[in-house]
Amino acid sequence: MSQLSAPPASQPPGFHLPHPRHANRLPAGLTPEDWQRLRQNAHALPQVLTPNDLDDGSDAAYDERGWVQISRSAAGGRPSRWIAPAHIPAALAQLAATPPAPTLRSLMQQRAAQLDALGLRREAQGWTRLAVQPLTLAHEGWRIELAHRVPQHDAPVWAFFRDGDVGSLRHALGQAPAYEHAPALKTHLDHLLARSEALGSPAQLASLLPRLQAECSVAQPLADLLAALTRAQDRWEQGVEEQDQLSRLGRELAFQGYPDSFETARKLGRQVTLYLGPPNSGKTHAAFERLAQALDGAYLAPLRLLALEGRDRLVGRGVPCSLLTGEEAVPAENARVVSSTIEMVNTRDVLDVAVIDEAQMLFDDSRGWAWTQAIVGVPARELIIIASAYAAPAIERLLLLCGEKVERRVFERKQQVQLMPAPVPMTHLLAGDAVVAFSRRDVLMLRDQISQSGHTVSVIYGALPPEVRRREAERFAVGAADVLVATDAIGMGLNLPIRRVLFSTLSKFDGVGDRDLSVSEVHQIAGRAGRYGLHDEGFVSVLKEAEASSLKLLRELLPKEPRAPRDFKAPVAPNWRHVQTISQRMGVKKLYAVLSIFREQLKLDDAHFAVATLDQMLELAELLDRHANTLSLQQRFVYAQAPVDTRLPVLLDAYAGWIEAHAARGQVGWPAFIDDYDEHARLDRLEQGLRLCTLWLWLDLRFPGVFGEVESVHDLRGRLNDGIERQLKGRKPLWQRRGR
């Protein structure tokens, strides 16, 4: 490799550049052979970036910085690739130290994950390092751990990519520099503590430290940090002083005191434990062991199906358990525990033990608010939160804002999932295989194709009702079906005897467009292979009929560790208290206007919280204000939370008719859809009828005496479930039929 120096005046021949004008950015002495090697291995080199690698990354941004484009983006999702001229020597040194091999990219990804664990982060023009500096405060020697980021020379980083020597890297990094604003920050903290001591509430003063620590755990500019600390102290002080109603309303409108709005939970001094681990690691089993011993308790599930399973698990252990979901309340005699969907959480009544499942769903765009509410607001003396390990820091930060400390209990998977060396042809499927697709149409198509080869097939996808999903899962579990075809619904909680998970594709439609699966999605689904106690090991691969790039992408994603979204803020949705407060204070009577104020005009505590996605609620609110404005604001707010898929005209039209009838007559009357649907219809029509049943039962539970006819709706739902199950178990093709 030649010695590189200042850029030449003109480009030597033999270089392939997407932009010839970038030639004068290349270092002098760079040979065409060196450039060609760099181009051929750009996908694996850590010095090379794509627009997705940085928050402000784009072709234009890289070009403005004077970087060199190595390759353009291509059809099929391959991104453009860029390199800084100053990093070309390091890239060539990387190739000399780690010769190109099929495992090079995986090796670089593993080393990048190690750097991330050490607090090193790639920024636009270089690297920064997360440093933690203790600050001892004047009050009783209180200690604060301050997180801050400092620029980091890239030479030790590139050396680590070459040799993987963590010890040498730590030695080269040395001791992190002290925080330059430490004196000013300590003075500010001491001032806040002195102000707090002056209130004369020493018993409550200890709960201020976790709040201050939560702010200092987020690396941010000094001015923002000082303001955040002041807000944290203000919120604490307001809680101590029990300010008048106007101040309380002001806090709610500014959303600064969200954790403190759950007064029952805040008074308990909850004992919180995180149960962390991958799928099939036994964390859920351990949580149920503890819940079964509780004086009283609650299991909060992400899906109605898992709430049903949770109830049955407890009843099977002799623990009386009630069921509460969006559409049903099934009390049990002498029940000690309730198993419910997480949106139905009770934040008023004190419990002995509560279990929150699948808490990494906190990151979900549409439903994450329910986990925020439960984590912050469940009034349980002992709270167990089950989650993937990558979600732990975000959950712990939420609990620090509540003034609570957290313990971790880490569970290891009993056996690892192995990546198979080659794709599996559909004709080579075996009993115990699960084939994963990401749309109803593809699931049914695969079911038909696999059935033709002589296999019996179970099917699970999102539009199926929980009762049918459960029956299909049981058919596979007991061997009545030897292959399972499912969407990513199997990635959440369903414990099935799967030996091999085979992806039919590594992309999915997310409501906006097709995208590659995330690392966490791949781990969650692949982790279902090799259930402990049933299989000694688990395997994952792709179908041979999948896209040509699928196995390559799976190889890239599987070794990576899932990561939380950068700069994550916990989503929060409005409750009735917020709606009532805004309406009274702002003099607004239309629900759409109240929700718009909540979403657009409230100044949030934007270091920690963000408004949840409210698009569907706003769409229903506009409909309610127009067609049912004689209903009270509270009634309209309840209606706006109904499970109405506004993309389905049949469902939306029925909903509009029901709210108009309620507003006009106080009762809805006979559910006409009972006369329109039966168990002998097409599959898509059976699913449509079930959606109407679910919506009717959800509304009846919240408006007693307005809907009714529950027995008739339950009867129809049972017949429709049976009809769907018969079609899925049959041999007739399903995916080519109408409504696919």
C-alpha positions, -999 to 999 in steps of 0.1 A, spaced: 0 0 0 14 34 -10 20 62 14 -9 87 11 -5 124 11 -22 156 -2 -48 152 -30 -36 154 -66 -45 180 -91 -61 155 -115 -73 119 -112 -51 91 -124 -67 67 -149 -83 34 -138 -105 47 -110 -143 40 -110 -161 69 -93 -199 76 -94 -189 113 -94 -157 120 -114 -155 154 -97 -147 134 -65 -113 124 -80 -96 155 -65 -107 143 -31 -87 111 -33 -53 110 -15 -22 111 -36 -5 78 -41 -37 58 -40 -35 32 -67 -64 19 -88 -58 -15 -73 -62 -2 -38 -93 17 -47 -108 -14 -64 -102 -35 -32 -118 -8 -12 -149 -7 -35 -152 -45 -35 -153 -47 3 -171 -14 10 -201 -33 25 -179 -47 53 -156 -18 61 -164 1 93 -149 33 77 -176 33 50 -211 47 58 -245 47 42 -271 75 46 -289 54 72 -259 51 95 -261 87 109 -291 108 120 -283 135 95 -269 112 68 -278 118 32 -260 118 -1 -261 156 -1 -248 159 35 -219 136 28 -211 154 -4 -211 188 14 -186 174 39 -162 165 11 -166 127 13 -161 104 -16 -190 83 -30 -180 47 -35 -212 34 -50 -247 47 -58 -279 32 -43 -294 4 -63 -328 -12 -69 -337 -37 -42 -327 -15 -13 -289 -14 -15 -279 20 -2 -252 43 -15 -218 41 3 -194 69 12 -160 74 28 -142 104 42 -108 109 24 -90 110 58 -104 75 65 -91 58 33 -57 49 49 -75 33 78 -98 14 54 -68 0 35 -50 -9 67 -82 -27 78 -82 -48 46 -45 -56 52 -51 -67 88 -84 -86 82 -84 -100 47 -118 -102 29 -138 -133 39 -175 -142 40 -173 -135 78 -157 -101 76 -189 -81 78 -202 -102 107 -168 -97 125 -170 -59 119 -206 -58 133 -195 -77 164 -167 -52 170 -191 -23 164 -214 -37 190 -184 -40 215 -176 -3 208 -212 6 215 -211 -12 248 -180 8 257 -199 40 250 -183 49 217 -206 63 191 -200 72 154 -209 108 147 -208 128 114 -171 136 113 -157 112 139 -163 94 172 -175 104 206 -172 86 239 -197 84 267 -180 94 300 -195 91 334 -182 113 362 -193 112 398 -203 145 415 -204 146 453 -230 171 465 -232 192 497 -262 175 511 -251 144 531 -225 135 505 -251 126 479 -235 113 448 -247 119 412 -233 99 382 -231 125 353 -231 112 317 -215 133 291 -201 128 256 -165 138 247 -148 138 212 -126 107 207 -96 104 184 -104 77 158 -70 60 157 -76 37 186 -111 29 172 -97 19 138 -70 -1 156 -96 -20 175 -115 -28 143 -83 -43 130 -71 -64 160 -102 -67 182 -80 -62 213 -103 -47 239 -75 -44 265 -54 -23 240 -84 -2 232 -91 5 269 -55 14 274 -54 37 244 -86 54 254 -72 61 289 -91 80 315 -120 101 302 -115 138 305 -133 156 333 -166 173 325 -156 209 318 -188 223 333 -187 202 365 -182 232 389 -212 251 374 -234 219 375 -224 211 411 -233 246 421 -267 244 404 -274 210 421 -264 222 455 -286 252 450 -316 230 441 -309 208 472 -307 238 495 -340 250 481 -355 216 487 -341 213 523 -358 247 530 -392 231 525 -387 211 557 -397 177 543 -367 155 551 -387 123 547 -395 130 511 -361 145 502 -346 111 494 -370 107 464 -355 138 448 -321 121 442 -334 95 416 -351 123 397 -319 143 395 -300 112 386 -324 104 358 -317 138 342 -280 135 346 -281 100 330 -289 117 296 -259 133 280 -271 167 268 -258 203 265 -253 222 298 -281 247 293 -306 219 286 -294 198 316 -297 228 340 -332 234 328 -341 198 331 -328 196 366 -347 227 376 -379 212 361 -373 179 380 -368 198 413 -399 219 405 -420 188 400 -407 173 432 -414 205 451 -449 208 437 -457 173 449 -444 181 484 -462 215 487 -495 202 473 -500 234 454 -535 247 446 -556 233 418 -544 258 392 -508 247 396 -519 211 395 -538 218 362 -508 237 349 -485 207 355 -510 184 337 -513 207 308 -475 210 305 -473 173 310 -443 178 333 -456 156 361 -469 125 344 -454 100 369 -468 120 398 -503 119 383 -505 82 395 -508 91 432 -516 56 444 -485 41 428 -463 69 440 -473 64 477 -464 27 477 -427 27 474 -429 -2 449 -403 -30 448 -395 -33 411 -376 -61 394 -368 -64 357 -369 -100 343 -346 -97 313 -337 -123 287 -343 -136 252 -373 -157 241 -374 -192 257 -352 -182 286 -378 -190 313 -384 -154 325 -422 -156 319 -424 -189 338 -405 -174 367 -429 -144 368 -459 -167 369 -443 -187 397 -442 -155 418 -477 -143 407 -492 -177 418 -479 -171 453 -493 -135 456 -521 -125 479 -537 -108 450 -523 -96 417 -525 -89 380 -509 -102 348 -508 -75 320 -505 -91 286 -499 -75 252 -526 -96 234 -560 -109 243 -547 -144 233 -519 -141 260 -544 -128 286 -564 -160 279 -533 -182 282 -523 -163 314 -557 -170 330 -555 -207 321 -519 -210 334 -530 -197 368 -562 -216 370 -542 -248 361 -521 -241 392 -552 -238 413 -552 -200 415 -586 -185 409 -582 -159 381 -605 -135 364 -602 -124 328 -605 -88 316 -599 -77 280 -612 -49 258 -643 -69 249 -650 -91 279 -650 -92 317 -652 -128 330 -650 -128 368 -640 -159 387 -653 -169 421 -628 -159 449 -604 -147 423 -570 -136 436 -556 -125 403 -569 -108 371 -553 -116 337 -559 -87 314 -547 -69 283 -524 -41 292 -548 -13 280 -572 -25 308 -548 -18 336 -563 -7 369 -542 22 383 -565 28 413 -566 -4 435 -535 -16 453 -522 -51 446 -496 -74 461 -479 -84 428 -483 -72 392 -465 -86 361 -461 -66 329 -452 -87 300 -433 -79 267 -423 -45 280 -400 -38 250 -434 -30 233 -428 4 250 -410 12 217 -441 4 196 -454 35 177 -491 28 181 -494 10 215 -463 20 234 -483 44 255 -500 15 273 -466 2 286 -456 37 297 -489 40 316 -486 5 332 -449 8 341 -454 42 358 -489 37 372 -495 1 383 -502 3 421 -485 -29 431 -462 -34 461 -441 -57 440 -439 -50 402 -422 -75 378 -415 -62 344 -407 -89 317 -386 -75 288 -358 -80 263 -325 -68 277 -321 -40 252 -352 -22 267 -339 -22 302 -322 13 302 -354 30 289 -376 12 315 -351 20 343 -351 57 333 -389 58 335 -387 43 370 -360 67 381 -384 95 372 -409 79 396 -383 81 424 -379 43 424 -349 20 422 -348 -12 401 -333 -46 404 -324 -68 375 -328 -105 372 -312 -118 340 -323 -151 324 -301 -170 299 -316 -190 271 -313 -227 277 -300 -234 242 -289 -212 213 -305 -208 179 -282 -219 151 -281 -203 117 -284 -230 90 -258 -229 63 -282 -230 34 -319 -222 25 -345 -250 29 -366 -259 -2 -403 -260 5 -403 -297 -5 -379 -304 23 -400 -292 52 -402 -314 83 -426 -318 112 -419 -291 137 -410 -264 111 -425 -229 113 -426 -208 81 -429 -171 87 -445 -146 63 -457 -110 70 -491 -107 53 -524 -126 55 -522 -132 17 -487 -147 19 -496 -169 49 -526 -184 31 -506 -188 -1 -479 -207 17 -505 -228 35 -520 -239 2 -486 -246 -14 -473 -266 16 -506 -285 19 -502 -297 -17 -469 -315 -7 -488 -336 18 -482 -317 50 -509 -308 74 -506 -271 82 -516 -248 111 -521 -211 104 -516 -180 126 -520 -144 115 -532 -111 130 -567 -110 115 -576 -144 131 -595 -141 164 -577 -153 195 -598 -184 199 -589 -196 164 -552 -187 168 -553 -207 200 -569 -237 184 -544 -235 154 -515 -233 179 -528 -263 198 -532 -284 165 -495 -278 159 -485 -283 195 -501 -318 197 -489 -329 163 -523 -327 145 -505 -303 121 -468 -309 114 -460 -274 99 -470 -240 111 -473 -210 88 -475 -178 107 -469 -141 107 -447 -124 134 -476 -131 158 -456 -162 169 -428 -138 181 -449 -127 210 -454 -151 238 -467 -182 220 -447 -211 233 -448 -238 206 -427 -269 198 -409 -253 169 -376 -268 159 -368 -247 128 -379 -212 120 -378 -205 83 -384 -170 69 -402 -168 36 -390 -132 34 -370 -107 54 -392 -77 46 -426 -65 57 -451 -38 50 -453 -14 80 -483 7 69 -462 31 49 -440 9 27 -420 -23 25 -389 -24 48 -364 -49 60 -370 -66 94 -353 -49 123 -327 -68 144 -352 -70 173 -379 -85 151 -355 -111 137 -344 -121 173 -379 -122 186 -391 -145 158 -360 -167 155 -359 -171 192 -391 -193 190 -369 -221 175 -358 -249 199 -383 -247 228 -365 -259 260 -377 -293 271 -391 -302 237 -361 -298 214 -324 -300 223 -315 -272 198 -332 -247 175 -324 -237 139 -332 -207 117 -329 -202 80 -349 -190 50 -370 -208 24 -351 -215 -8 -381 -199 -26 -374 -166 -7 -357 -136 -23 -321 -143 -33 -308 -118 -7 -328 -132 22 -302 -155 37 -275 -129 33 -296 -104 52 -305 -129 79 -267 -136 83 -262 -99 89 -291 -93 113 -288 -124 135 -254 -117 151 -264 -81 159 -277 -72 193 -311 -54 193 -309 -18 202 -334 7 216 -343 37 194 -318 65 197 -330 94 219 -361 74 228 -390 93 246 -417 73 263 -451 77 245 -480 90 264 -517 90 254 -544 113 269 -567 100 297 -600 114 307 -583 136 333 -563 153 306 -593 157 283 -614 172 310 -587 196 322 -580 209 287 -617 213 280 -624 232 312 -594 254 311 -595 262 274 -633 264 271 -633 238 243 -662 214 238 -653 195 207 -633 163 213 -613 168 181 -602 202 193 -592 189 228 -572 161 213 -555 185 189 -544 207 217 -531 177 236 -511 166 205 -500 199 190 -499 226 216 -489 211 249 -452 216 257 -441 182 268 -412 172 290 -394 164 259 -363 149 275 -384 119 285 -419 119 271 -436 123 237 -473 123 226 -484 89 213 -497 85 178 -533 98 179 -542 97 142 -570 72 145 -584 87 177 -585 121 160 -603 106 130 -629 91 152 -632 122 173 -641 143 142 -668 117 133 -682 118 168 -683 156 169 -701 156 136 -726 128 141 -730 124 179 -723 158 194 -752 154 219 -732 128 237 -712 140 266 -675 148 261 -666 118 283 -688 95 262 -673 107 230 -638 102 244 -646 66 253 -660 60 218 -628 75 203 -607 48 219 -628 20 203 -609 -7 182 -622 6 148 -599 0 118 -608 31 99 -594 16 67 -624 -8 66 -656 9 53 -679 -18 66 -666 -14 101 -666 24 100 -701 26 86 -715 3 113 -697 24 140 -711 56 126 -746 42 126 -743 30 162 -730 63 176 -758 82 158 -784 58 173 -769 62 208 -770 100 204 -805 101 191 -823 74 211 -800 65 240 -800 29 227 -785 13 196 -810 -15 191 -806 -49 174 -772 -56 159 -782 -60 123 -749 -76 113 -761 -108 131 -786 -113 103 -760 -105 76 -733 -131 86 -731 -168 91 -704 -195 94 -707 -206 58 -693 -174 41 -659 -168 25 -629 -166 49 -625 -128 45 -662 -123 52 -660 -145 83 -631 -123 96 -651 -92 88 -681 -104 108 -658 -112 138 -644 -76 137 -680 -63 140 -686 -88 169 -655 -76 187 -664 -39 183 -699 -44 195 -687 -63 226 -661 -37 233 -687 -9 233 -712 -29 253 -687 -34 281 -683 4 283 -719 15 277 -741 -8 297 -777 -8 286 -769 10 253 -759 -20 232 -769 -53 248 -778 -86 229 -745 -99 241 -756 -136 241 -766 -134 204 -733 -117 195 -713 -143 214 -733 -170 196 -724 -155 162 -688 -151 172 -686 -187 182 -701 -199 149 -678 -176 129 -648 -189 148 -659 -225 140 -663 -215 103 -628 -201 101 -613 -231 118 -631 -255 94 -617 -236 64 -582 -235 77 -582 -272 85 -597 -280 51 -579 -288 19 -594 -261 -3 -571 -233 -15 -578 -201 3 -554 -174 -10 -568 -172 -45 -603 -165 -34 -619 -131 -32 -609 -108 -3 -574 -120 -1 
